Amino acid sequence: MVEMKINANEIKNKNGMVQKYADFIKEKTNADISTNSNTIIVKGEGPAVAKKYLRILTKKFLHKYELIDTYRVIADKNENTLQIKERKLNEEED
């Protein structure tokens, strides 16, 4: 059984987005989902819980809620973890 951790610390204060995200992942993968305050743990078998597929699903979720311009998805090379981080936008100085 594969276990993937998704750190959604950056979006946890956005109108229950972590729970919406967990429900979205559960609907798409049919895997076991457990949530802490800022971490979602996905447990399952097969390609539905592969890191690459979960990254694509995360991007689709961000696009669905129009957050794709504000957040990005980072995959750790060595561990089974994904992170949702806020984009650093270049602010123009006056």
Secondary structure, 3 states (H helix, E strand, C coil): CEEEEEECHHHCCCCCHHHHHHHHHHHHHCCEEEECCCEEEEEECCHHHCHHHHHHHHHHHHHHCCCCCCEEEEECCCCCEEEEEECCCCCCCC
